[in-house]
Amino acid sequence: MPPREQAWIEKMLLWCVDRLGHLPLRQPVVEPTNAFFPGAYLGTEQDVLRTVDQVRAHLAISADRFTVEVAVDDDMPGELGAMPLFPVRRAVVAGHYQQREGRGYVRIDPSQAGDRMRLVAIAAHELCHELLLGRGGVPGADGDDHEPLTDL
């Protein structure tokens, strides 16, 4: 790993420990397997919501801090009010997080329901926005560190 990236990771991990404590680093690594996400999965909206809730529980985020919706992201550019004259391919935003009136709001695109492993990754990323922003802000939240820190 390049020294610059290693230094960034170490700096951000120390920031996370300062904000979240050592306990998350001492927990087992959650994997998108039946051991961590039990139950049948057929890709229904209820399955998606249950899986997001399981991710939420693994992250120890209170369910009353955010709302989850399975829907196409209406805020994406390229959505047209009228039927276009030619087919338009819309870029899919797999998941989206925003804060509204002091609460988190997570939207999962229904096209992600077919792959539970991918859904777990998307849910973890979006819920980490809530985890980080809800605990005192992210350094450089509007800058280059926000998304990489959410992934970390």
N, CA, C and O atoms as a GROMACS GRO file, in nm:
protein
  608
    1MET      N    1   0.085  -0.117   0.000
    1MET     CA    2   0.000   0.000   0.000
    1MET      C    3   0.090   0.124   0.000
    1MET      O    4   0.189   0.130   0.073
    2PRO      N    5   0.054   0.222  -0.082
    2PRO     CA    6   0.134   0.346  -0.084
    2PRO      C    7   0.133   0.414   0.054
    2PRO      O    8   0.030   0.413   0.122
    3PRO      N    9   0.245   0.472   0.095
    3PRO     CA   10   0.255   0.535   0.227
    3PRO      C   11   0.147   0.640   0.253
    3PRO      O   12   0.096   0.651   0.364
    4ARG      N   13   0.112   0.718   0.151
    4ARG     CA   14   0.010   0.822   0.169
    4ARG      C   15  -0.125   0.761   0.207
    4ARG      O   16  -0.193   0.811   0.296
    5GLU      N   17  -0.164   0.652   0.138
    5GLU     CA   18  -0.290   0.585   0.169
    5GLU      C   19  -0.285   0.518   0.306
    5GLU      O   20  -0.383   0.523   0.381
    6GLN      N   21  -0.173   0.457   0.340
    6GLN     CA   22  -0.157   0.395   0.471
    6GLN      C   23  -0.171   0.499   0.582
    6GLN      O   24  -0.237   0.474   0.683
    7ALA      N   25  -0.110   0.615   0.564
    7ALA     CA   26  -0.121   0.722   0.664
    7ALA      C   27  -0.265   0.769   0.678
    7ALA      O   28  -0.311   0.795   0.789
    8TRP      N   29  -0.338   0.780   0.565
    8TRP     CA   30  -0.477   0.823   0.570
    8TRP      C   31  -0.562   0.722   0.647
    8TRP      O   32  -0.643   0.759   0.732
    9ILE      N   33  -0.543   0.595   0.616
    9ILE     CA   34  -0.620   0.489   0.683
    9ILE      C   35  -0.593   0.491   0.833
    9ILE      O   36  -0.687   0.483   0.912
   10GLU      N   37  -0.468   0.501   0.872
   10GLU     CA   38  -0.435   0.505   1.015
   10GLU      C   39  -0.495   0.627   1.083
   10GLU      O   40  -0.548   0.616   1.194
   11LYS      N   41  -0.488   0.742   1.018
   11LYS     CA   42  -0.545   0.865   1.073
   11LYS      C   43  -0.696   0.851   1.091
   11LYS      O   44  -0.750   0.887   1.195
   12MET      N   45  -0.764   0.799   0.989
   12MET     CA   46  -0.910   0.786   0.995
   12MET      C   47  -0.953   0.677   1.094
   12MET      O   48  -1.057   0.691   1.158
   13LEU      N   49  -0.876   0.569   1.105
   13LEU     CA   50  -0.910   0.467   1.205
   13LEU      C   51  -0.897   0.524   1.346
   13LEU      O   52  -0.978   0.493   1.433
   14LEU      N   53  -0.797   0.606   1.369
   14LEU     CA   54  -0.784   0.672   1.500
   14LEU      C   55  -0.902   0.765   1.525
   14LEU      O   56  -0.952   0.773   1.637
   15TRP      N   57  -0.946   0.836   1.422
   15TRP     CA   58  -1.063   0.923   1.434
   15TRP      C   59  -1.186   0.839   1.470
   15TRP      O   60  -1.264   0.877   1.557
   16CYS      N   61  -1.203   0.726   1.402
   16CYS     CA   62  -1.317   0.637   1.430
   16CYS      C   63  -1.313   0.585   1.573
   16CYS      O   64  -1.416   0.582   1.640
   17VAL      N   65  -1.196   0.544   1.620
   17VAL     CA   66  -1.183   0.495   1.757
   17VAL      C   67  -1.216   0.606   1.856
   17VAL      O   68  -1.282   0.582   1.957
   18ASP      N   69  -1.171   0.727   1.826
   18ASP     CA   70  -1.202   0.841   1.913
   18ASP      C   71  -1.353   0.864   1.920
   18ASP      O   72  -1.406   0.893   2.027
   19ARG      N   73  -1.423   0.852   1.807
   19ARG     CA   74  -1.568   0.878   1.802
   19ARG      C   75  -1.652   0.759   1.844
   19ARG      O   76  -1.755   0.776   1.910
   20LEU      N   77  -1.609   0.638   1.807
   20LEU     CA   78  -1.692   0.520   1.826
   20LEU      C   79  -1.640   0.423   1.932
   20LEU      O   80  -1.710   0.330   1.971
   21GLY      N   81  -1.519   0.446   1.979
   21GLY     CA   82  -1.460   0.357   2.077
   21GLY      C   83  -1.392   0.238   2.011
   21GLY      O   84  -1.395   0.223   1.889
   22HIS      N   85  -1.330   0.153   2.093
   22HIS     CA   86  -1.257   0.036   2.044
   22HIS      C   87  -1.348  -0.084   2.015
   22HIS      O   88  -1.309  -0.174   1.940
   23LEU      N   89  -1.467  -0.086   2.073
   23LEU     CA   90  -1.552  -0.204   2.063
   23LEU      C   91  -1.577  -0.249   1.919
   23LEU      O   92  -1.568  -0.369   1.893
   24PRO      N   93  -1.608  -0.160   1.824
   24PRO     CA   94  -1.631  -0.209   1.687
   24PRO      C   95  -1.512  -0.285   1.629
   24PRO      O   96  -1.532  -0.376   1.548
   25LEU      N   97  -1.391  -0.250   1.667
   25LEU     CA   98  -1.273  -0.318   1.615
   25LEU      C   99  -1.251  -0.455   1.681
   25LEU      O  100  -1.176  -0.537   1.630
   26ARG      N  101  -1.317  -0.477   1.793
   26ARG     CA  102  -1.302  -0.604   1.865
   26ARG      C  103  -1.411  -0.705   1.831
   26ARG      O  104  -1.405  -0.820   1.874
   27GLN      N  105  -1.509  -0.662   1.755
   27GLN     CA  106  -1.618  -0.750   1.714
   27GLN      C  107  -1.575  -0.836   1.596
   27GLN      O  108  -1.483  -0.799   1.522
   28PRO      N  109  -1.640  -0.950   1.578
   28PRO     CA  110  -1.608  -1.028   1.457
   28PRO      C  111  -1.643  -0.949   1.331
   28PRO      O  112  -1.734  -0.866   1.332
   29VAL      N  113  -1.572  -0.975   1.225
   29VAL     CA  114  -1.600  -0.911   1.097
   29VAL      C  115  -1.730  -0.972   1.044
   29VAL      O  116  -1.741  -1.094   1.028
   30VAL      N  117  -1.826  -0.887   1.017
   30VAL     CA  118  -1.956  -0.932   0.966
   30VAL      C  119  -1.941  -0.959   0.816
   30VAL      O  120  -1.895  -0.874   0.740
   31GLU      N  121  -1.980  -1.078   0.778
   31GLU     CA  122  -1.973  -1.118   0.637
   31GLU      C  123  -2.113  -1.142   0.584
   31GLU      O  124  -2.203  -1.179   0.660
   32PRO      N  125  -2.134  -1.122   0.455
   32PRO     CA  126  -2.268  -1.143   0.398
   32PRO      C  127  -2.298  -1.291   0.377
   32PRO      O  128  -2.318  -1.336   0.265
   33THR      N  129  -2.300  -1.366   0.487
   33THR     CA  130  -2.325  -1.509   0.483
   33THR      C  131  -2.446  -1.542   0.569
   33THR      O  132  -2.495  -1.458   0.644
   34ASN      N  133  -2.494  -1.665   0.558
   34ASN     CA  134  -2.608  -1.709   0.639
   34ASN      C  135  -2.578  -1.704   0.788
   34ASN      O  136  -2.670  -1.689   0.869
   35ALA      N  137  -2.453  -1.715   0.826
   35ALA     CA  138  -2.418  -1.709   0.968
   35ALA      C  139  -2.455  -1.572   1.028
   35ALA      O  140  -2.499  -1.565   1.143
   36PHE      N  141  -2.437  -1.466   0.952
   36PHE     CA  142  -2.468  -1.331   0.999
   36PHE      C  143  -2.604  -1.281   0.952
   36PHE      O  144  -2.662  -1.192   1.013
   37PHE      N  145  -2.654  -1.339   0.844
   37PHE     CA  146  -2.782  -1.296   0.786
   37PHE      C  147  -2.870  -1.419   0.761
   37PHE      O  148  -2.891  -1.459   0.647
   38PRO      N  149  -2.922  -1.477   0.870
   38PRO     CA  150  -3.001  -1.600   0.856
   38PRO      C  151  -3.137  -1.573   0.793
   38PRO      O  152  -3.186  -1.460   0.790
   39GLY      N  153  -3.195  -1.679   0.743
   39GLY     CA  154  -3.330  -1.670   0.686
   39GLY      C  155  -3.326  -1.681   0.535
   39GLY      O  156  -3.227  -1.646   0.470
   40ALA      N  157  -3.436  -1.730   0.482
   40ALA     CA  158  -3.448  -1.741   0.336
   40ALA      C  159  -3.447  -1.601   0.274
   40ALA      O  160  -3.494  -1.505   0.334
   41TYR      N  161  -3.393  -1.592   0.156
   41TYR     CA  162  -3.388  -1.464   0.086
   41TYR      C  163  -3.430  -1.486  -0.058
   41TYR      O  164  -3.364  -1.557  -0.134
   42LEU      N  165  -3.542  -1.423  -0.096
   42LEU     CA  166  -3.594  -1.436  -0.232
   42LEU      C  167  -3.586  -1.305  -0.310
   42LEU      O  168  -3.622  -1.301  -0.428
   43GLY      N  169  -3.540  -1.198  -0.245
   43GLY     CA  170  -3.526  -1.070  -0.313
   43GLY      C  171  -3.651  -0.985  -0.313
   43GLY      O  172  -3.660  -0.890  -0.390
   44THR      N  173  -3.747  -1.016  -0.228
   44THR     CA  174  -3.867  -0.933  -0.218
   44THR      C  175  -3.835  -0.804  -0.143
   44THR      O  176  -3.729  -0.792  -0.081
   45GLU      N  177  -3.926  -0.708  -0.148
   45GLU     CA  178  -3.906  -0.584  -0.073
   45GLU      C  179  -3.891  -0.613   0.076
   45GLU      O  180  -3.808  -0.552   0.143
   46GLN      N  181  -3.970  -0.705   0.128
   46GLN     CA  182  -3.960  -0.742   0.270
   46GLN      C  183  -3.824  -0.802   0.301
   46GLN      O  184  -3.767  -0.776   0.406
   47ASP      N  185  -3.771  -0.884   0.209
   47ASP     CA  186  -3.637  -0.941   0.228
   47ASP      C  187  -3.532  -0.831   0.232
   47ASP      O  188  -3.440  -0.834   0.314
   48VAL      N  189  -3.545  -0.734   0.143
   48VAL     CA  190  -3.451  -0.621   0.140
   48VAL      C  191  -3.457  -0.545   0.272
   48VAL      O  192  -3.353  -0.518   0.333
   49LEU      N  193  -3.577  -0.512   0.316
   49LEU     CA  194  -3.592  -0.437   0.441
   49LEU      C  195  -3.540  -0.517   0.561
   49LEU      O  196  -3.477  -0.460   0.650
   50ARG      N  197  -3.565  -0.648   0.563
   50ARG     CA  198  -3.515  -0.732   0.672
   50ARG      C  199  -3.361  -0.736   0.672
   50ARG      O  200  -3.298  -0.728   0.777
   51THR      N  201  -3.303  -0.746   0.554
   51THR     CA  202  -3.157  -0.750   0.543
   51THR      C  203  -3.096  -0.617   0.588
   51THR      O  204  -2.996  -0.616   0.660
   52VAL      N  205  -3.155  -0.506   0.546
   52VAL     CA  206  -3.107  -0.375   0.591
   52VAL      C  207  -3.118  -0.366   0.742
   52VAL      O  208  -3.028  -0.312   0.808
   53ASP      N  209  -3.226  -0.417   0.799
   53ASP     CA  210  -3.242  -0.415   0.944
   53ASP      C  211  -3.137  -0.502   1.013
   53ASP      O  212  -3.089  -0.467   1.121
   54GLN      N  213  -3.102  -0.614   0.953
   54GLN     CA  214  -2.996  -0.699   1.010
   54GLN      C  215  -2.862  -0.626   1.007
   54GLN      O  216  -2.786  -0.634   1.103
   55VAL      N  217  -2.833  -0.555   0.898
   55VAL     CA  218  -2.710  -0.474   0.892
   55VAL      C  219  -2.713  -0.369   1.001
   55VAL      O  220  -2.614  -0.348   1.071
   56ARG      N  221  -2.828  -0.302   1.016
   56ARG     CA  222  -2.845  -0.200   1.120
   56ARG      C  223  -2.814  -0.257   1.257
   56ARG      O  224  -2.744  -0.193   1.337
   57ALA      N  225  -2.864  -0.376   1.286
   57ALA     CA  226  -2.840  -0.438   1.416
   57ALA      C  227  -2.692  -0.469   1.436
   57ALA      O  228  -2.638  -0.449   1.545
   58HIS      N  229  -2.625  -0.517   1.331
   58HIS     CA  230  -2.481  -0.544   1.342
   58HIS      C  231  -2.401  -0.416   1.368
   58HIS      O  232  -2.297  -0.421   1.432
   59LEU      N  233  -2.449  -0.304   1.318
   59LEU     CA  234  -2.381  -0.176   1.338
   59LEU      C  235  -2.423  -0.108   1.468
   59LEU      O  236  -2.371  -0.002   1.503
   60ALA      N  237  -2.518  -0.168   1.539
   60ALA     CA  238  -2.569  -0.114   1.666
   60ALA      C  239  -2.625   0.027   1.650
   60ALA      O  240  -2.601   0.115   1.732
   61ILE      N  241  -2.699   0.047   1.542
   61ILE     CA  242  -2.767   0.174   1.518
   61ILE      C  243  -2.913   0.156   1.557
   61ILE      O  244  -2.977   0.058   1.518
   62SER      N  245  -2.965   0.249   1.631
   62SER     CA  246  -3.104   0.244   1.673
   62SER      C  247  -3.196   0.258   1.552
   62SER      O  248  -3.175   0.342   1.466
   63ALA      N  249  -3.299   0.173   1.547
   63ALA     CA  250  -3.392   0.174   1.433
   63ALA      C  251  -3.469   0.305   1.422
   63ALA      O  252  -3.518   0.339   1.314
   64ASP      N  253  -3.481   0.378   1.531
   64ASP     CA  254  -3.559   0.503   1.526
   64ASP      C  255  -3.480   0.622   1.475
   64ASP      O  256  -3.532   0.733   1.469
   65ARG      N  257  -3.354   0.602   1.436
   65ARG     CA  258  -3.271   0.712   1.387
   65ARG      C  259  -3.285   0.736   1.237
   65ARG      O  260  -3.239   0.839   1.187
   66PHE      N  261  -3.348   0.642   1.165
   66PHE     CA  262  -3.356   0.657   1.020
   66PHE      C  263  -3.476   0.581   0.964
   66PHE      O  264  -3.536   0.498   1.032
   67THR      N  265  -3.508   0.609   0.839
   67THR     CA  266  -3.614   0.543   0.765
   67THR      C  267  -3.551   0.480   0.642
   67THR      O  268  -3.458   0.536   0.583
   68VAL      N  269  -3.601   0.363   0.604
   68VAL     CA  270  -3.551   0.294   0.485
   68VAL      C  271  -3.665   0.280   0.385
   68VAL      O  272  -3.778   0.248   0.422
   69GLU      N  273  -3.633   0.304   0.259
   69GLU     CA  274  -3.730   0.290   0.152
   69GLU      C  275  -3.664   0.214   0.037
   69GLU      O  276  -3.548   0.239   0.004
   70VAL      N  277  -3.738   0.124  -0.023
   70VAL     CA  278  -3.692   0.055  -0.144
   70VAL      C  279  -3.761   0.124  -0.260
   70VAL      O  280  -3.880   0.106  -0.282
   71ALA      N  281  -3.684   0.204  -0.334
   71ALA     CA  282  -3.742   0.283  -0.443
   71ALA      C  283  -3.632   0.334  -0.534
   71ALA      O  284  -3.516   0.344  -0.493
   72VAL      N  285  -3.669   0.364  -0.655
   72VAL     CA  286  -3.577   0.426  -0.750
   72VAL      C  287  -3.545   0.566  -0.699
   72VAL      O  288  -3.634   0.634  -0.648
   73ASP      N  289  -3.421   0.608  -0.713
   73ASP     CA  290  -3.380   0.740  -0.667
   73ASP      C  291  -3.429   0.847  -0.763
   73ASP      O  292  -3.375   0.863  -0.872
   74ASP      N  293  -3.532   0.920  -0.722
   74ASP     CA  294  -3.592   1.024  -0.805
   74ASP      C  295  -3.502   1.144  -0.825
   74ASP      O  296  -3.527   1.226  -0.914
   75ASP      N  297  -3.397   1.156  -0.744
   75ASP     CA  298  -3.308   1.272  -0.753
   75ASP      C  299  -3.200   1.256  -0.860
   75ASP      O  300  -3.122   1.348  -0.882
   76MET      N  301  -3.196   1.140  -0.925
   76MET     CA  302  -3.093   1.116  -1.025
   76MET      C  303  -3.115   1.201  -1.149
   76MET      O  304  -3.228   1.212  -1.197
   77PRO      N  305  -3.008   1.261  -1.202
   77PRO     CA  306  -3.022   1.332  -1.329
   77PRO      C  307  -3.059   1.231  -1.438
   77PRO      O  308  -3.021   1.114  -1.431
   78GLY      N  309  -3.131   1.278  -1.536
   78GLY     CA  310  -3.168   1.189  -1.645
   78GLY      C  311  -3.311   1.140  -1.633
   78GLY      O  312  -3.365   1.086  -1.730
   79GLU      N  313  -3.372   1.156  -1.518
   79GLU     CA  314  -3.512   1.119  -1.504
   79GLU      C  315  -3.594   1.224  -1.577
   79GLU      O  316  -3.578   1.344  -1.552
   80LEU      N  317  -3.678   1.182  -1.666
   80LEU     CA  318  -3.754   1.275  -1.747
   80LEU      C  319  -3.900   1.270  -1.710
   80LEU      O  320  -3.956   1.163  -1.686
   81GLY      N  321  -3.963   1.386  -1.705
   81GLY     CA  322  -4.103   1.393  -1.672
   81GLY      C  323  -4.191   1.338  -1.784
   81GLY      O  324  -4.296   1.279  -1.757
   82ALA      N  325  -4.150   1.356  -1.909
   82ALA     CA  326  -4.226   1.306  -2.023
   82ALA      C  327  -4.151   1.190  -2.085
   82ALA      O  328  -4.030   1.175  -2.065
   83MET      N  329  -4.221   1.109  -2.159
   83MET     CA  330  -4.159   0.996  -2.226
   83MET      C  331  -4.060   1.047  -2.331
   83MET      O  332  -4.097   1.127  -2.417
   84PRO      N  333  -3.934   1.002  -2.324
   84PRO     CA  334  -3.836   1.049  -2.422
   84PRO      C  335  -3.865   0.992  -2.561
   84PRO      O  336  -3.933   0.890  -2.575
   85LEU      N  337  -3.814   1.057  -2.662
   85LEU     CA  338  -3.831   1.011  -2.800
   85LEU      C  339  -3.743   0.892  -2.832
   85LEU      O  340  -3.767   0.822  -2.930
   86PHE      N  341  -3.642   0.869  -2.752
   86PHE     CA  342  -3.550   0.758  -2.773
   86PHE      C  343  -3.520   0.696  -2.636
   86PHE      O  344  -3.533   0.763  -2.534
   87PRO      N  345  -3.480   0.570  -2.633
   87PRO     CA  346  -3.453   0.505  -2.503
   87PRO      C  347  -3.338   0.574  -2.430
   87PRO      O  348  -3.236   0.607  -2.489
   88VAL      N  349  -3.356   0.594  -2.301
   88VAL     CA  350  -3.254   0.657  -2.218
   88VAL      C  351  -3.216   0.558  -2.109
   88VAL      O  352  -3.303   0.507  -2.038
   89ARG      N  353  -3.088   0.533  -2.096
   89ARG     CA  354  -3.041   0.447  -1.987
   89ARG      C  355  -3.008   0.535  -1.869
   89ARG      O  356  -2.931   0.630  -1.881
   90ARG      N  357  -3.067   0.504  -1.757
   90ARG     CA  358  -3.046   0.580  -1.634
   90ARG      C  359  -2.938   0.510  -1.552
   90ARG      O  360  -2.943   0.388  -1.533
   91ALA      N  361  -2.843   0.587  -1.505
   91ALA     CA  362  -2.744   0.529  -1.414
   91ALA      C  363  -2.816   0.491  -1.285
   91ALA      O  364  -2.896   0.569  -1.233
   92VAL      N  365  -2.789   0.373  -1.235
   92VAL     CA  366  -2.854   0.328  -1.112
   92VAL      C  367  -2.772   0.371  -0.992
   92VAL      O  368  -2.653   0.341  -0.982
   93VAL      N  369  -2.836   0.441  -0.901
   93VAL     CA  370  -2.775   0.472  -0.773
   93VAL      C  371  -2.823   0.361  -0.680
   93VAL      O  372  -2.939   0.358  -0.641
   94ALA      N  373  -2.733   0.270  -0.646
   94ALA     CA  374  -2.770   0.150  -0.570
   94ALA      C  375  -2.832   0.186  -0.435
   94ALA      O  376  -2.930   0.125  -0.393
   95GLY      N  377  -2.774   0.284  -0.369
   95GLY     CA  378  -2.825   0.329  -0.241
   95GLY      C  379  -2.798   0.476  -0.226
   95GLY      O  380  -2.708   0.532  -0.290
   96HIS      N  381  -2.877   0.540  -0.142
   96HIS     CA  382  -2.861   0.684  -0.123
   96HIS      C  383  -2.895   0.717   0.022
   96HIS      O  384  -2.992   0.664   0.078
   97TYR      N  385  -2.815   0.804   0.082
   97TYR     CA  386  -2.840   0.848   0.220
   97TYR      C  387  -2.852   0.999   0.222
   97TYR      O  388  -2.777   1.069   0.154
   98GLN      N  389  -2.947   1.048   0.300
   98GLN     CA  390  -2.955   1.192   0.326
   98GLN      C  391  -3.018   1.211   0.463
   98GLN      O  392  -3.081   1.121   0.518
   99GLN      N  393  -2.998   1.330   0.516
   99GLN     CA  394  -3.062   1.363   0.643
   99GLN      C  395  -3.177   1.458   0.614
   99GLN      O  396  -3.166   1.552   0.536
  100ARG      N  397  -3.290   1.429   0.681
  100ARG     CA  398  -3.409   1.512   0.668
  100ARG      C  399  -3.462   1.538   0.808
  100ARG      O  400  -3.497   1.445   0.881
  101GLU      N  401  -3.469   1.664   0.844
  101GLU     CA  402  -3.526   1.704   0.972
  101GLU      C  403  -3.467   1.625   1.089
  101GLU      O  404  -3.540   1.580   1.178
  102GLY      N  405  -3.335   1.609   1.088
  102GLY     CA  406  -3.266   1.544   1.198
  102GLY      C  407  -3.269   1.393   1.198
  102GLY      O  408  -3.220   1.330   1.291
  103ARG      N  409  -3.326   1.332   1.095
  103ARG     CA  410  -3.330   1.186   1.085
  103ARG      C  411  -3.261   1.143   0.956
  103ARG      O  412  -3.258   1.217   0.858
  104GLY      N  413  -3.207   1.023   0.958
  104GLY     CA  414  -3.148   0.967   0.838
  104GLY      C  415  -3.255   0.906   0.748
  104GLY      O  416  -3.358   0.857   0.795
  105TYR      N  417  -3.229   0.910   0.621
  105TYR     CA  418  -3.319   0.853   0.523
  105TYR      C  419  -3.235   0.774   0.425
  105TYR      O  420  -3.148   0.829   0.358
  106VAL      N  421  -3.262   0.642   0.415
  106VAL     CA  422  -3.186   0.554   0.327
  106VAL      C  423  -3.280   0.503   0.219
  106VAL      O  424  -3.388   0.453   0.248
  107ARG      N  425  -3.235   0.516   0.094
  107ARG     CA  426  -3.312   0.464  -0.018
  107ARG      C  427  -3.227   0.358  -0.087
  107ARG      O  428  -3.111   0.381  -0.120
  108ILE      N  429  -3.287   0.240  -0.108
  108ILE     CA  430  -3.221   0.130  -0.178
  108ILE      C  431  -3.295   0.108  -0.310
  108ILE      O  432  -3.417   0.095  -0.311
  109ASP      N  433  -3.221   0.105  -0.420
  109ASP     CA  434  -3.283   0.083  -0.550
  109ASP      C  435  -3.330  -0.062  -0.558
  109ASP      O  436  -3.253  -0.153  -0.526
  110PRO      N  437  -3.454  -0.087  -0.601
  110PRO     CA  438  -3.506  -0.224  -0.606
  110PRO      C  439  -3.428  -0.316  -0.699
  110PRO      O  440  -3.435  -0.438  -0.686
  111SER      N  441  -3.353  -0.258  -0.793
  111SER     CA  442  -3.273  -0.343  -0.884
  111SER      C  443  -3.161  -0.415  -0.810
  111SER      O  444  -3.100  -0.506  -0.866
  112GLN      N  445  -3.133  -0.376  -0.686
  112GLN     CA  446  -3.026  -0.438  -0.607
  112GLN      C  447  -3.075  -0.560  -0.529
  112GLN      O  448  -2.994  -0.629  -0.466
  113ALA      N  449  -3.204  -0.587  -0.531
  113ALA     CA  450  -3.263  -0.693  -0.448
  113ALA      C  451  -3.219  -0.833  -0.489
  113ALA      O  452  -3.225  -0.924  -0.407
  114GLY      N  453  -3.176  -0.852  -0.611
  114GLY     CA  454  -3.141  -0.986  -0.658
  114GLY      C  455  -3.012  -1.042  -0.604
  114GLY      O  456  -2.990  -1.163  -0.610
  115ASP      N  457  -2.925  -0.958  -0.552
  115ASP     CA  458  -2.794  -1.003  -0.504
  115ASP      C  459  -2.779  -0.963  -0.357
  115ASP      O  460  -2.745  -0.849  -0.325
  116ARG      N  461  -2.804  -1.059  -0.269
  116ARG     CA  462  -2.803  -1.028  -0.126
  116ARG      C  463  -2.666  -0.980  -0.078
  116ARG      O  464  -2.659  -0.890   0.006
  117MET      N  465  -2.559  -1.038  -0.130
  117MET     CA  466  -2.424  -0.994  -0.090
  117MET      C  467  -2.404  -0.848  -0.122
  117MET      O  468  -2.353  -0.771  -0.040
  118ARG      N  469  -2.442  -0.810  -0.242
  118ARG     CA  470  -2.430  -0.669  -0.284
  118ARG      C  471  -2.519  -0.581  -0.198
  118ARG      O  472  -2.480  -0.471  -0.159
  119LEU      N  473  -2.639  -0.628  -0.168
  119LEU     CA  474  -2.732  -0.553  -0.084
  119LEU      C  475  -2.672  -0.527   0.054
  119LEU      O  476  -2.685  -0.417   0.108
  120VAL      N  477  -2.607  -0.627   0.112
  120VAL     CA  478  -2.543  -0.610   0.243
  120VAL      C  479  -2.437  -0.500   0.235
  120VAL      O  480  -2.428  -0.416   0.324
  121ALA      N  481  -2.357  -0.501   0.129
  121ALA     CA  482  -2.253  -0.398   0.113
  121ALA      C  483  -2.315  -0.259   0.097
  121ALA      O  484  -2.267  -0.162   0.156
  122ILE      N  485  -2.420  -0.249   0.018
  122ILE     CA  486  -2.487  -0.120  -0.003
  122ILE      C  487  -2.547  -0.070   0.128
  122ILE      O  488  -2.530   0.046   0.164
  123ALA      N  489  -2.617  -0.159   0.199
  123ALA     CA  490  -2.679  -0.120   0.326
  123ALA      C  491  -2.573  -0.077   0.426
  123ALA      O  492  -2.592   0.023   0.496
  124ALA      N  493  -2.463  -0.151   0.434
  124ALA     CA  494  -2.356  -0.115   0.529
  124ALA      C  495  -2.301   0.023   0.496
  124ALA      O  496  -2.280   0.104   0.586
  125HIS      N  497  -2.279   0.050   0.369
  125HIS     CA  498  -2.227   0.182   0.330
  125HIS      C  499  -2.324   0.293   0.368
  125HIS      O  500  -2.284   0.392   0.430
  126GLU      N  501  -2.450   0.278   0.330
  126GLU     CA  502  -2.548   0.383   0.358
  126GLU      C  503  -2.572   0.402   0.507
  126GLU      O  504  -2.585   0.515   0.554
  127LEU      N  505  -2.576   0.293   0.583
  127LEU     CA  506  -2.596   0.304   0.727
  127LEU      C  507  -2.473   0.361   0.797
  127LEU      O  508  -2.485   0.422   0.903
  128CYS      N  509  -2.356   0.342   0.740
  128CYS     CA  510  -2.237   0.404   0.799
  128CYS      C  511  -2.241   0.555   0.784
  128CYS      O  512  -2.182   0.626   0.866
  129HIS      N  513  -2.308   0.606   0.682
  129HIS     CA  514  -2.331   0.750   0.676
  129HIS      C  515  -2.406   0.794   0.801
  129HIS      O  516  -2.369   0.893   0.865
  130GLU      N  517  -2.511   0.721   0.836
  130GLU     CA  518  -2.589   0.754   0.955
  130GLU      C  519  -2.504   0.740   1.081
  130GLU      O  520  -2.509   0.825   1.169
  131LEU      N  521  -2.428   0.634   1.089
  131LEU     CA  522  -2.344   0.610   1.205
  131LEU      C  523  -2.244   0.724   1.225
  131LEU      O  524  -2.228   0.774   1.336
  132LEU      N  525  -2.178   0.764   1.118
  132LEU     CA  526  -2.075   0.868   1.129
  132LEU      C  527  -2.135   1.006   1.146
  132LEU      O  528  -2.091   1.082   1.232
  133LEU      N  529  -2.233   1.040   1.065
  133LEU     CA  530  -2.291   1.175   1.072
  133LEU      C  531  -2.370   1.195   1.201
  133LEU      O  532  -2.375   1.306   1.254
  134GLY      N  533  -2.430   1.089   1.249
  134GLY     CA  534  -2.509   1.099   1.372
  134GLY      C  535  -2.426   1.104   1.499
  134GLY      O  536  -2.480   1.126   1.607
  135ARG      N  537  -2.296   1.084   1.487
  135ARG     CA  538  -2.209   1.084   1.606
  135ARG      C  539  -2.110   1.200   1.604
  135ARG      O  540  -1.997   1.186   1.649
  136GLY      N  541  -2.154   1.312   1.554
  136GLY     CA  542  -2.070   1.430   1.567
  136GLY      C  543  -2.001   1.474   1.442
  136GLY      O  544  -1.910   1.557   1.448
  137GLY      N  545  -2.040   1.423   1.329
  137GLY     CA  546  -1.986   1.473   1.204
  137GLY      C  547  -1.862   1.399   1.158
  137GLY      O  548  -1.796   1.329   1.234
  138VAL      N  549  -1.834   1.417   1.033
  138VAL     CA  550  -1.722   1.353   0.967
  138VAL      C  551  -1.623   1.461   0.931
  138VAL      O  552  -1.662   1.566   0.879
  139PRO      N  553  -1.493   1.438   0.957
  139PRO     CA  554  -1.396   1.540   0.916
  139PRO      C  555  -1.402   1.558   0.764
  139PRO      O  556  -1.393   1.461   0.688
  140GLY      N  557  -1.416   1.680   0.723
  140GLY     CA  558  -1.424   1.707   0.580
  140GLY      C  559  -1.548   1.646   0.516
  140GLY      O  560  -1.541   1.594   0.405
  141ALA      N  561  -1.661   1.651   0.586
  141ALA     CA  562  -1.783   1.586   0.538
  141ALA      C  563  -1.820   1.629   0.396
  141ALA      O  564  -1.878   1.551   0.321
  142ASP      N  565  -1.786   1.750   0.359
  142ASP     CA  566  -1.816   1.796   0.224
  142ASP      C  567  -1.698   1.777   0.130
  142ASP      O  568  -1.706   1.813   0.012
  143GLY      N  569  -1.589   1.721   0.181
  143GLY     CA  570  -1.468   1.709   0.102
  143GLY      C  571  -1.444   1.568   0.051
  143GLY      O  572  -1.534   1.485   0.041
  144ASP      N  573  -1.318   1.544   0.020
  144ASP     CA  574  -1.278   1.418  -0.041
  144ASP      C  575  -1.280   1.299   0.054
  144ASP      O  576  -1.284   1.185   0.007
  145ASP      N  577  -1.278   1.322   0.185
  145ASP     CA  578  -1.269   1.211   0.281
  145ASP      C  579  -1.403   1.146   0.312
  145ASP      O  580  -1.406   1.035   0.365
  146HIS      N  581  -1.512   1.210   0.281
  146HIS     CA  582  -1.643   1.162   0.327
  146HIS      C  583  -1.676   1.019   0.278
  146HIS      O  584  -1.701   0.931   0.360
  147GLU      N  585  -1.675   0.996   0.149
  147GLU     CA  586  -1.712   0.864   0.097
  147GLU      C  587  -1.608   0.756   0.133
  147GLU      O  588  -1.647   0.647   0.174
  148PRO      N  589  -1.478   0.783   0.119
  148PRO     CA  590  -1.382   0.680   0.160
  148PRO      C  591  -1.390   0.646   0.308
  148PRO      O  592  -1.372   0.530   0.346
  149LEU      N  593  -1.418   0.746   0.393
  149LEU     CA  594  -1.432   0.718   0.536
  149LEU      C  595  -1.555   0.633   0.561
  149LEU      O  596  -1.552   0.545   0.647
  150THR      N  597  -1.662   0.658   0.490
  150THR     CA  598  -1.783   0.576   0.503
  150THR      C  599  -1.752   0.431   0.466
  150THR      O  600  -1.798   0.340   0.534
  151ASP      N  601  -1.675   0.410   0.362
  151ASP     CA  602  -1.636   0.274   0.324
  151ASP      C  603  -1.546   0.210   0.429
  151ASP      O  604  -1.559   0.091   0.459
  152LEU      N  605  -1.455   0.287   0.483
  152LEU     CA  606  -1.362   0.235   0.585
  152LEU      C  607  -1.440   0.191   0.707
  152LEU      O  608  -1.380   0.144   0.804
   0.00000   0.00000   0.00000
